[in-house]
């Protein structure tokens, strides 16, 4: 019964916080967090948005399968975080102060003075972010159902309902504020899990463990490209830039966010290698679940599951808001709040239906990761204040075609990041008048 008490307490806390914040919120608070978020808030929100259910499951699976090869992706992530925080983010913030942006597509529209660029950008963004809604919901429900806490469908229903309620009540302001709580919970959750499974005398053995597989060169290149470029194509990062109080707070928050992200990657590496030492024949999809179920004191499981529940919300709310806000980007400002609420309901219902049938977390993650890259080169192009709308659109569409070709040739593997990059770069050759 402890699990239900913890769960209800957490849900009341999150919904209560969103209701409380809504009492002093205005339209700008709902739509973009009031454009006054400080550096620490940006840091926690960036971290919480980056570490969700898919990260916990997929990174642990990669660590179990490839060992230290997991950090091939982290190399690119460090480069990408630094470039975005200290080069791209200040540019985005300056542009947003001139144009009052709400969506990712507002940037290319403003720079190129072409509305089609915004339409293309936001259309792709809706698809990209929707993938991460699916990942959060399907991954979290899969784990909760595995422990017989609820059925898969009931777990989906509870998760989507809670997230939907606080997004409807307080919008983006609630997303950012709840991210602070969820970021702390994610770190505490993993530290408890490590503490529960790890005997310090085994630590050196774990770190020197060699797994049966090595990362292929194509996968290494793909993971580095993804880590370095994907951040430039993610709508929630742009919305964080719009929400920041000033450029200094933005650079500080985004720049320091890489530290807890790398910490989490290291903790997941330890879990993956520890499980490999105990059972080297598992499906990588089940490694994280195996650790929770078999390697910790079972009296801890109720608390760990609630903490895990909080972690899945940290990505789900960000992605749901991103999808919804981009769906209604052409609406008038005085109608945006109402229409965003309707769009959020539609997004959640659609995600619930699809997540009911598509439950392969690793495949969804890889395809979603490649989708994140489709806009990266195009966005870098306009952030360099290049104004040719044809090149921007061709690069974005080239990334989509590269993804399709990659999936046909390689299937859902990290290698498809290479074909996405090539398609995007080839698109830049085109130049409209």
C-alpha positions as CSV (number, residue, x, y, z in Angstrom):
1,X,0.0,0.0,0.0
2,X,3.0,2.3,0.5
3,X,3.3,2.7,-3.3
4,X,-0.2,4.1,-3.7
5,X,0.4,6.6,-0.8
6,X,3.6,7.8,-2.3
7,X,2.0,8.0,-5.8
8,X,-1.0,10.0,-4.6
9,X,1.2,12.3,-2.5
10,X,3.4,13.1,-5.5
11,X,0.4,13.7,-7.8
12,X,-1.2,16.0,-5.3
13,X,2.1,17.9,-4.9
14,X,2.5,18.4,-8.7
15,X,-1.1,19.4,-9.4
16,X,-1.3,21.6,-6.3
17,X,1.9,23.4,-7.4
18,X,0.5,24.1,-10.8
19,X,-2.8,25.3,-9.4
20,X,-1.0,27.6,-7.0
21,X,1.3,29.1,-9.7
22,X,-1.7,29.6,-12.0
23,X,-3.2,32.1,-9.5
24,X,-0.5,34.6,-10.3
25,X,-0.1,33.8,-13.9
26,X,-0.8,35.8,-17.0
27,X,-0.9,34.9,-20.7
28,X,2.8,35.2,-21.2
29,X,3.4,33.0,-18.1
30,X,1.2,30.4,-19.6
31,X,2.6,30.6,-23.2
32,X,6.3,31.0,-22.4
33,X,7.0,31.1,-18.7
34,X,6.9,34.9,-18.5
35,X,10.3,35.4,-20.2
36,X,11.9,35.9,-16.7
37,X,13.3,32.5,-15.8
38,X,16.7,32.6,-14.0
39,X,19.8,30.5,-14.6
40,X,19.1,27.8,-12.0
41,X,15.6,27.3,-13.3
42,X,16.9,27.0,-16.9
43,X,19.5,24.5,-15.7
44,X,17.0,22.2,-13.9
45,X,14.5,22.5,-16.8
46,X,17.1,21.7,-19.4
47,X,18.3,18.7,-17.4
48,X,14.8,17.3,-16.6
49,X,13.8,17.7,-20.3
50,X,16.9,15.8,-21.4
51,X,16.7,12.9,-18.9
52,X,13.4,11.0,-19.2
53,X,12.2,7.4,-19.3
54,X,13.7,6.7,-22.7
55,X,17.1,7.9,-21.4
56,X,17.0,5.7,-18.4
57,X,16.0,2.6,-20.4
58,X,18.0,3.2,-23.5
59,X,21.3,4.4,-22.0
60,X,21.3,1.5,-19.5
61,X,20.7,-0.9,-22.4
62,X,23.5,0.6,-24.4
63,X,25.8,0.4,-21.4
64,X,24.9,-3.2,-20.9
65,X,25.5,-3.9,-24.6
66,X,28.5,-1.7,-25.4
67,X,30.0,-0.8,-22.0
68,X,32.2,2.3,-22.2
69,X,31.1,2.8,-25.8
70,X,28.1,4.5,-24.3
71,X,30.3,7.6,-23.9
72,X,30.8,7.9,-27.7
73,X,27.5,9.8,-27.7
74,X,28.5,11.8,-24.7
75,X,31.4,13.3,-26.6
76,X,29.1,14.8,-29.1
77,X,26.7,15.9,-26.3
78,X,29.3,17.9,-24.5
79,X,30.3,19.7,-27.8
80,X,26.6,20.3,-28.7
81,X,25.7,21.6,-25.2
82,X,28.7,24.0,-25.2
83,X,28.1,25.3,-28.7
84,X,24.4,25.8,-28.1
85,X,24.8,27.4,-24.7
86,X,27.5,29.9,-25.7
87,X,26.9,30.5,-29.4
88,X,23.3,29.6,-30.4
89,X,21.4,30.5,-27.3
90,X,22.5,34.1,-27.1
91,X,21.6,34.6,-30.8
92,X,18.2,33.0,-30.2
93,X,17.5,35.1,-27.2
94,X,18.4,38.3,-29.0
95,X,16.2,37.5,-31.9
96,X,13.3,36.5,-29.7
97,X,13.5,39.9,-27.9
98,X,13.0,41.5,-31.2
99,X,10.2,39.2,-32.4
100,X,8.5,38.0,-29.3
101,X,8.8,34.3,-30.3
102,X,6.8,31.3,-29.0
103,X,7.7,28.5,-31.4
104,X,10.9,27.2,-33.1
105,X,9.6,28.2,-36.5
106,X,9.5,31.9,-35.4
107,X,13.3,32.0,-35.7
108,X,13.6,31.1,-39.5
109,X,10.5,33.1,-40.3
110,X,12.0,36.2,-38.7
111,X,15.5,35.7,-40.2
112,X,14.4,34.8,-43.8
113,X,11.2,36.9,-43.8
114,X,9.5,33.9,-45.3
115,X,6.4,32.3,-43.6
116,X,6.9,29.0,-45.4
117,X,10.1,28.4,-43.4
118,X,8.1,28.6,-40.2
119,X,5.5,26.3,-41.5
120,X,8.0,23.6,-42.5
121,X,9.9,24.0,-39.2
122,X,6.9,23.7,-37.0
123,X,5.5,20.8,-39.0
124,X,8.7,18.8,-38.5
125,X,8.9,19.9,-34.9
126,X,5.4,18.5,-34.1
127,X,6.5,15.1,-35.4
128,X,9.8,15.2,-33.6
129,X,8.4,16.2,-30.2
130,X,5.5,13.8,-30.6
131,X,8.0,10.9,-30.8
132,X,9.3,11.9,-27.4
133,X,5.8,12.1,-25.9
134,X,5.4,8.5,-27.1
135,X,8.7,7.5,-25.6
136,X,7.9,9.0,-22.2
137,X,4.4,7.5,-22.0
138,X,5.2,4.0,-23.4
139,X,8.4,3.6,-21.6
140,X,7.0,4.6,-18.2
141,X,3.8,2.6,-18.6
142,X,5.9,-0.4,-19.6
143,X,8.0,-0.3,-16.5
144,X,5.1,0.4,-14.1
145,X,3.1,-2.5,-15.7
146,X,6.1,-4.8,-15.4
147,X,5.9,-4.5,-11.6
148,X,2.2,-5.2,-11.6
149,X,1.4,-1.9,-10.0
150,X,-1.1,-1.1,-12.7
151,X,-1.9,-2.6,-16.1
152,X,-0.1,-1.0,-19.1
153,X,-3.2,0.9,-20.2
154,X,-4.1,2.1,-16.7
155,X,-0.5,3.3,-16.2
156,X,-0.7,5.2,-19.5
157,X,-4.0,6.7,-18.4
158,X,-2.7,7.9,-15.1
159,X,0.4,9.4,-16.5
160,X,-1.3,11.2,-19.4
161,X,-4.0,12.5,-17.1
162,X,-1.7,14.0,-14.5
163,X,0.5,15.7,-17.1
164,X,-2.4,17.0,-19.0
165,X,-4.0,18.5,-15.9
166,X,-1.1,20.6,-14.9
167,X,-0.3,21.7,-18.5
168,X,-3.9,22.7,-18.9
169,X,-3.9,24.7,-15.6
170,X,-0.6,26.6,-15.9
171,X,0.9,25.9,-19.3
172,X,4.7,26.5,-19.8
173,X,5.1,28.0,-16.3
174,X,4.0,24.7,-14.7
175,X,6.3,22.8,-17.1
176,X,9.3,24.7,-15.9
177,X,8.5,24.8,-12.2
178,X,7.7,21.1,-12.0
179,X,10.9,20.4,-13.9
180,X,12.8,21.6,-10.8
181,X,11.2,19.1,-8.6
182,X,11.5,16.3,-11.2
183,X,15.2,17.0,-11.9
184,X,16.0,16.6,-8.2
185,X,13.9,13.5,-8.0
186,X,15.7,11.9,-11.0
187,X,19.1,12.4,-9.4
188,X,17.9,11.1,-6.0
189,X,16.3,8.2,-7.7
190,X,19.4,7.0,-9.5
191,X,21.6,7.6,-6.4
192,X,19.2,5.4,-4.4
193,X,19.3,2.7,-7.0
194,X,23.1,2.7,-7.2
195,X,23.3,2.7,-3.4
196,X,20.9,-0.2,-3.3
197,X,22.7,-2.5,-5.8
198,X,26.4,-1.5,-5.4
199,X,28.9,-3.0,-3.0
200,X,31.9,-0.6,-3.0
201,X,34.3,-3.5,-3.3
202,X,32.7,-4.4,-6.6
203,X,33.2,-0.9,-8.0
204,X,36.6,-1.5,-9.7
205,X,35.4,-4.8,-11.1
206,X,32.4,-3.1,-12.7
207,X,34.4,-0.3,-14.2
208,X,36.8,-2.7,-15.8
209,X,34.1,-5.0,-17.2
210,X,34.2,-5.6,-21.0
211,X,30.9,-6.4,-22.7
212,X,30.5,-8.9,-25.5
213,X,29.9,-6.3,-28.2
214,X,31.8,-3.3,-29.4
215,X,30.2,-0.2,-31.0
216,X,30.7,-0.3,-34.7
217,X,32.3,2.7,-36.4
218,X,29.1,3.8,-38.1
219,X,27.2,3.8,-34.8
220,X,30.0,5.7,-33.1
221,X,29.9,8.4,-35.8
222,X,26.1,8.4,-35.7
223,X,26.0,8.8,-31.9
224,X,28.6,11.6,-31.9
225,X,26.7,13.4,-34.7
226,X,23.5,13.0,-32.8
227,X,24.9,14.3,-29.6
228,X,26.5,17.3,-31.2
229,X,23.8,18.3,-33.6
230,X,20.4,17.2,-32.1
231,X,20.3,20.1,-29.6
232,X,20.0,22.6,-32.5
233,X,16.8,20.9,-33.7
234,X,14.8,20.7,-30.5
235,X,11.9,23.0,-30.0
236,X,12.0,22.8,-26.2
237,X,15.5,24.3,-26.2
238,X,14.4,27.2,-28.2
239,X,11.4,27.8,-25.9
240,X,13.8,27.7,-22.9
241,X,15.8,30.5,-24.6
242,X,12.6,32.6,-25.1
243,X,11.7,32.0,-21.4
244,X,15.1,33.1,-19.9
245,X,15.3,36.3,-18.0
246,X,18.4,37.5,-19.9
247,X,21.4,36.1,-21.9
248,X,23.6,35.7,-18.9
249,X,21.1,33.5,-17.1
250,X,20.6,31.5,-20.3
251,X,24.2,30.8,-20.9
252,X,24.8,29.9,-17.2
253,X,21.8,27.5,-17.1
254,X,22.3,25.8,-20.4
255,X,26.1,25.6,-20.1
256,X,26.0,24.0,-16.6
257,X,23.3,21.5,-17.5
258,X,25.8,19.2,-19.1
259,X,27.3,18.4,-15.7
260,X,24.3,16.6,-14.2
261,X,23.6,15.0,-17.6
262,X,27.1,13.4,-17.7
263,X,26.6,12.3,-14.1
264,X,23.4,10.5,-15.0
265,X,25.2,8.9,-18.0
266,X,27.9,7.6,-15.7
267,X,25.4,6.3,-13.1
268,X,23.5,4.5,-15.9
269,X,26.9,3.0,-17.1
270,X,27.5,1.6,-13.7
271,X,24.0,0.0,-13.6
272,X,24.4,-1.4,-17.1
273,X,27.8,-3.0,-16.3
274,X,26.6,-4.2,-12.9
275,X,23.7,-6.0,-14.5
276,X,25.9,-7.5,-17.2
277,X,28.1,-9.0,-14.5
278,X,25.1,-10.7,-13.0
279,X,23.3,-11.8,-16.2
280,X,24.9,-11.2,-19.7
281,X,22.0,-12.7,-21.6
282,X,19.2,-10.1,-21.1
283,X,17.4,-8.1,-23.7
284,X,18.9,-4.6,-23.5
285,X,15.4,-3.2,-23.3
286,X,14.9,-4.9,-19.9
287,X,18.2,-4.1,-18.2
288,X,16.9,-1.1,-16.2
289,X,13.8,-3.0,-15.1
290,X,15.9,-6.1,-14.1
291,X,18.1,-3.9,-11.9
292,X,15.1,-2.5,-10.1
293,X,13.4,-5.8,-9.7
294,X,16.3,-8.1,-8.8
295,X,19.2,-6.1,-7.5
296,X,17.7,-3.9,-4.8
297,X,16.0,-4.5,-1.5
298,X,12.3,-5.0,-2.5
299,X,11.1,-2.7,0.3
300,X,12.6,0.1,-1.8
301,X,10.7,-0.7,-4.9
302,X,7.5,1.4,-4.1
303,X,9.6,4.5,-3.5
304,X,11.7,3.9,-6.6
305,X,8.7,3.4,-8.8
306,X,7.2,6.7,-7.7
307,X,10.5,8.4,-8.4
308,X,10.6,6.7,-11.8
309,X,7.0,8.0,-12.4
310,X,8.2,11.5,-11.7
311,X,11.1,11.1,-14.1
312,X,8.9,10.1,-17.0
313,X,6.7,13.2,-16.5
314,X,9.8,15.4,-16.8
315,X,10.1,14.7,-20.5
316,X,6.4,14.1,-21.2
317,X,5.2,17.5,-20.1
318,X,7.9,19.4,-22.0
319,X,7.1,17.5,-25.2
320,X,3.4,17.7,-24.9
321,X,3.6,21.5,-24.5
322,X,6.0,21.7,-27.4
323,X,3.7,19.8,-29.7
324,X,0.6,21.7,-28.6
325,X,2.1,25.2,-28.9
326,X,3.5,24.4,-32.3
327,X,0.1,23.1,-33.5
328,X,-1.5,26.5,-32.8
329,X,1.4,28.8,-33.8
330,X,-0.6,30.7,-36.4
331,X,-3.4,31.6,-34.1
332,X,-4.0,35.1,-32.6
333,X,-2.4,35.8,-29.3
334,X,-5.7,36.4,-27.5
335,X,-6.9,32.9,-28.6
336,X,-3.6,31.0,-28.0
337,X,-4.2,29.9,-24.4
338,X,-7.6,28.4,-25.2
339,X,-6.4,26.7,-28.4
340,X,-3.3,25.4,-26.7
341,X,-5.5,23.7,-24.2
342,X,-7.5,22.0,-26.9
343,X,-4.4,21.0,-28.7
344,X,-2.9,19.5,-25.5
345,X,-6.0,17.3,-25.1
346,X,-5.8,16.1,-28.8
347,X,-2.0,15.4,-28.4
348,X,-2.5,13.3,-25.3
349,X,-5.4,11.3,-26.7
350,X,-3.5,10.6,-29.9
351,X,-0.3,9.6,-28.0
352,X,-2.3,7.3,-25.7
353,X,-3.8,5.5,-28.7
354,X,-0.5,5.0,-30.5
355,X,1.4,4.1,-27.3
356,X,-1.1,1.4,-26.7
357,X,0.2,-0.4,-29.9
358,X,3.8,0.7,-30.3
359,X,5.9,-0.4,-27.3
360,X,9.4,-1.0,-28.5
361,X,11.3,1.7,-26.6
362,X,14.8,1.3,-28.2
363,X,13.4,1.5,-31.8
364,X,11.3,4.5,-31.0
365,X,14.3,6.2,-29.3
366,X,16.6,5.7,-32.3
367,X,14.1,6.9,-34.9
368,X,13.1,9.8,-32.6
369,X,16.8,10.7,-32.2
370,X,17.4,10.8,-35.9
371,X,14.2,12.9,-36.3
372,X,15.7,15.4,-33.9
373,X,18.6,16.0,-36.3
374,X,16.5,16.7,-39.4
375,X,16.3,20.4,-38.5
376,X,19.7,20.9,-37.0
377,X,21.7,22.0,-40.1
378,X,18.9,24.2,-41.3
379,X,18.6,25.9,-37.9
380,X,22.4,26.4,-37.7
381,X,22.1,28.0,-41.2
382,X,19.6,30.6,-40.1
383,X,21.4,31.3,-36.7
384,X,24.4,32.3,-38.8
385,X,21.9,34.9,-40.2
386,X,21.8,33.3,-43.6
387,X,18.5,34.5,-45.1
388,X,17.9,32.3,-48.2
389,X,14.6,30.6,-47.5
390,X,15.0,28.0,-50.3
391,X,18.3,26.7,-48.7
392,X,16.7,26.5,-45.3
393,X,13.6,24.5,-46.6
394,X,15.8,22.3,-48.8
395,X,18.1,21.4,-45.9
396,X,15.1,20.6,-43.6
397,X,13.5,18.4,-46.2
398,X,16.8,16.9,-47.1
399,X,17.2,15.7,-43.5
400,X,13.7,14.1,-43.8
401,X,14.7,12.3,-47.0
402,X,18.0,11.2,-45.4
403,X,16.1,9.7,-42.5
404,X,13.8,7.7,-44.8
405,X,16.8,6.4,-46.8
406,X,18.7,5.6,-43.7
407,X,15.7,3.6,-42.3
408,X,15.4,1.7,-45.6
409,X,19.1,0.9,-45.8
410,X,20.1,0.4,-42.2
411,X,16.9,0.1,-40.2
412,X,16.5,1.7,-36.8
413,X,20.2,2.0,-35.9
414,X,22.3,4.9,-34.8
415,X,24.0,4.9,-38.3
416,X,21.0,6.6,-39.8
417,X,22.3,9.9,-38.2
418,X,24.9,9.9,-41.0
419,X,22.3,9.8,-43.8
420,X,20.2,12.5,-42.0
421,X,23.3,14.8,-41.9
422,X,24.2,14.1,-45.6
423,X,20.6,14.9,-46.7
424,X,20.6,18.1,-44.7
425,X,24.0,19.2,-46.1
426,X,23.0,18.4,-49.7
427,X,19.9,20.5,-49.3
428,X,22.0,23.5,-48.6
429,X,23.3,23.4,-52.2
430,X,19.9,24.6,-53.4
431,X,19.4,28.4,-53.5
432,X,16.1,30.2,-54.2
433,X,16.1,33.6,-55.8
